[in-house]
Amino acid sequence: MSELRILPAGDLSVVAEFGNEISTACNEKVRLLNQNLKKKKIKGIVEMVPTFRSLLIYYDPLVISYEKLCKYIRSASKTKGNIKNDSRRIIEIPVCYGGQYGEDLAFVAEYAGMSKEEVIRIHSGRDYRIYMLGFLPGFPYLGGMDSRLTTPRLPNPRTLIPAGSVGIGGEQTGIYPVASPGGWRLIGRTPLKLYDSEREKTTLYQAGDYIRFRPVDEEEYHRIKEQVESGTFRCKITLEN
């Protein structure tokens, strides 16, 4: 893995970059730097956005200079420590696979040379680390998908994908939190409202959390959806060491 690189990103931000790979080790360095800089409460830092392998830092040049900020970043990157809360925070996402909820499930199964039931079992059989949120508000980029489910994106993206759609794009899987265009293969849909600008916490999860997909049938899908709409549904969140 490469050493830390600090790169200017316009007049108001810098990028602290760790390597060029998608891995847990690289992402842990990003999260640790983010945590260490927050602890320092540096005047002039406006916002920090962690990604797969880098930390984007917005700053006010009238309060802190680029050179001084870089010194803080280098110092914080050398500070040893552990990410707060070593427990894994796992958010359970109920998903109705296939049919009108996942119209590409049959294609994914055929491409992988397995049955639709096998795809569902494999896809829902592990926990997925959220490396970052991006593309759309609350869109989780997940790591750890079984390589057997790797499927090429659509040659022509759809103009509208329903909110809650679960898809596969290449070696990754993710969830569309709001209705939008997209080119991933749709294999299911969750009735949960993953992003809500009216909530105190707009998303149900954050970078560093884990997502666990739980298959549900159509009847349970609609039952959960009714509870979500009435405000009575409580998302299952567990902590595991």
Residue, then its C-alpha position, 0 to 999 in steps of 0.5 A: m500500500s502506498e504512503l500518504r499523499i496530500l493533494p490540493a483539490g481546488d482552492l478550498s479542499v485537499v485530498a489525503e490519499f492512501g494507496n489505490e486499492i479498495s481494501t479494509a486496511c486502506n479504508e481503516k487508515v482513512r477512518l483513523l485519520n478522519q477520527n484523529l483530525k476530529k479529535k484535534k478540533i482544528k479551526g478552519i476545517v469545515e467538513m471531511v468526507p471519507t471515501f474508499r481510499s482517501l479523505l476529502i477535507y474542506y477548509d477555510p483558507l482565511v482561517i488556516s493555510y494550506e501548508k499548515l493544514c498539511k502539517y496537521i494531516r501528516s501529524a494526525s496520520k502518524t498518530k496511532g490508535n484504534i477506531k472507536n467502537d471495535s464492535r461491528r454495527i450491523i444494520e439489517i435490510p429486509v429485501c424482496y428478491g426477484g420478480q417485479y422487485g428485482e427484474d435482473l435476478a434471472f440474468v445474474a443467475e444465468y451469468a453466474g451459472m447458478s439458480k436464482e435461489e443460490v444467488i439469493r442465498i449467497h448475496s444474503g449470506r454475508d455482512y457487507r462493510i460500508y466503505m463510503l456513501g456517495f453518488l446519491p444521498g445515502f447510497p452505500y458502497l459495499g465491500g465483500m460481495d462474493s466474486r461468484l456474483t460479479t455481473p457486468r452493468l447494463p449496456n444502457p442505464r435505466t432512466l429511473i430505478p425505484a428507491g430501495s432497489v438492490g443491485i449488482g454492478g461489476e464486483q460490487t453491490g449496493i442499494y439505491p436509497v432514492a429513485s434515480p437513473g442507474g446501470w446496475r443489475l437489479i436483484g431485489r428491493t427493500p421497503l425501508k426508507l434509507y434516506d429521509s431529509e426530514r429525519e434527524k439522522t438522514t440515513l440509517y447507516q454510515a461509513g464503517d457500518y455493516i449491512r446484512f440483507r434478509p430475504v423476505d417474501e412479498e407479503e412481509y415486504h408490504r407489511i414492513k412497508e406499511q409500518v415504515e409509512s406509519g412510522t412504527f417500523r424499527c430497523k434491527i441494528t445489532l453490535e457484534n465483536 
